[in-house]
Amino acid sequence: MRAEDPDSALVARVLAFDDRRAFAELVRRHQSAIRTLLRRLCAGDLARADDLAQETFLRAYRGLPSFRGQARLGSWLHRIAWNVFASEARRPSPPEPPPPAPRSGLERLEAAHDLERAFGLLREEERAALALAYGQELTHEEAAALLGWPLGTLKTHVARGKERLRQILDPRRQVSP
């Protein structure tokens, strides 16, 4: 584990003494970022995202002995969150009806709500790329490594996702699903 990692002392306590308070502190430090990532990946489905965040931290606790410390703990947790999301997304589920179209005359939703809804219309890869590169403020290199993608693939998904968001959020443009 890298000595400059601010989480290294807590990780060492968890590994050496099964210190649950130390692990709780790690969760406290990282839960907001993990939940934000998963909420974006889940297209604003808060309950699903929170369930996946809980599963992420359970897997992290069980897998902590395999953490080699070659990357920051936060990056490792983001990778687990992505794997949890991808694993859950592969499971067959009944199709959900599309969200209702906005009706004329209804008040416009706040910009943040519009963005979350628009995120839900993106492809899974585009959501992941944008959520990591912009929502989590990772470099393209860090995001590509976390997802296990070549750098060019990540950049392509970022560009396509940004263009689709522009189309979705600009009412003058036609959007095709």
Helices and strands as residue ranges (DSSP letters): H 8-17, H 20-41, H 46-63, G 64-66, H 73-90, H 111-120, H 124-130, I 131-135, H 140-147, H 151-169
